[in-house]
Amino acid sequence: ASNLKISDVMNPKPHTLKEGDKIIGSSLFMKEEKVRALAVTNLFGGLIGLVTLREIIDALTGESNKLLIKDAMIKEKDIISVSCETSVDEAIEIMTKNKFNCLPVVNKWKVFSGFVTETDLFRGLFKFVQIPDDFYFERFGVSAV
């Protein structure tokens, strides 16, 4: 598992937003699709911002009139991202240290390639964990078969 790269576990086709998208529409999309973060990209696919549930909640409940994604997004200069070649171990360290639930993945030109989430990392690592056949019986009194 220590040889896993982000490209092995990431979601390579996430939905993205544009700066002019409306917050209300984006929040409805996030609710319906059960996503916690969306990347904001420019015309060339470059990552210019990030919107998480926290920004959406702040925009919808705050006193300011934030109607557009550009008003609520985390700006590119404040985003920590990883590349497809980043090790899973390094991504876990970054996410744990910063209390993130996901990281945007970009290429060397800062073009958005996808997200890696806690769930992606868990599923990716789980593929390499060998669980003994009798684990479920010993632990829960049930058979794995």
Residue pairs with C-beta under 8 A, 6 or more apart in sequence:
1 88
1 124
1 125
1 128
1 129
2 87
2 88
2 89
3 87
4 87
4 88
4 124
4 125
4 128
5 84
5 85
5 86
5 87
5 88
6 82
6 83
6 84
6 85
6 86
6 87
6 88
6 91
6 105
6 116
7 84
7 85
7 105
8 88
8 124
9 88
9 116
9 120
9 121
9 123
9 124
10 84
10 105
10 113
10 114
10 115
10 116
10 120
11 114
11 115
11 116
11 117
11 120
12 113
12 114
13 114
14 35
14 38
14 39
14 114
14 115
15 29
15 33
15 35
15 38
16 38
16 39
16 40
16 41
16 45
16 112
17 26
17 38
17 39
17 40
17 41
17 49
17 51
17 69
17 73
18 40
18 41
18 69
19 40
19 42
19 48
19 49
19 68
19 69
19 70
19 73
20 68
20 69
20 70
21 68
21 69
22 67
22 68
22 69
23 56
23 59
23 60
23 66
23 67
23 68
23 69
23 71
23 72
24 60
24 67
26 38
26 51
26 56
26 69
27 56
27 60
29 35
29 38
30 36
30 38
30 53
30 56
36 52
36 53
36 101
36 102
36 117
37 50
37 51
37 52
37 53
37 101
37 102
37 104
37 115
37 117
38 50
38 51
39 47
39 49
39 50
39 104
39 112
39 115
40 47
40 48
40 49
40 50
40 51
40 69
40 70
40 73
41 47
41 48
41 112
42 48
44 111
45 111
45 112
46 109
46 110
46 111
46 112
47 76
47 79
47 81
47 104
47 106
47 110
47 111
47 112
48 73
48 75
48 76
49 69
49 70
49 73
49 74
49 75
49 76
49 79
50 73
50 74
50 79
50 104
51 69
51 72
51 73
51 74
52 74
52 102
55 72
55 73
55 74
56 72
58 66
58 72
59 66
59 71
59 72
64 71
66 72
76 110
79 104
80 94
80 98
80 100
80 103
81 103
81 104
81 105
81 106
81 110
82 90
82 91
82 94
82 103
82 104
82 105
82 106
82 116
83 105
83 106
83 107
83 108
84 105
84 107
84 113
86 105
88 121
88 124
88 125
91 103
91 116
91 121
92 121
94 100
94 103
95 101
95 102
95 103
95 118
95 121
101 117
101 118
102 115
102 116
102 117
102 118
103 115
103 116
104 112
104 114
104 115
105 112
105 113
105 114
105 115
105 116
106 112
106 113
107 113
131 144
133 144
135 144
136 142
136 143
136 144
137 143
137 144
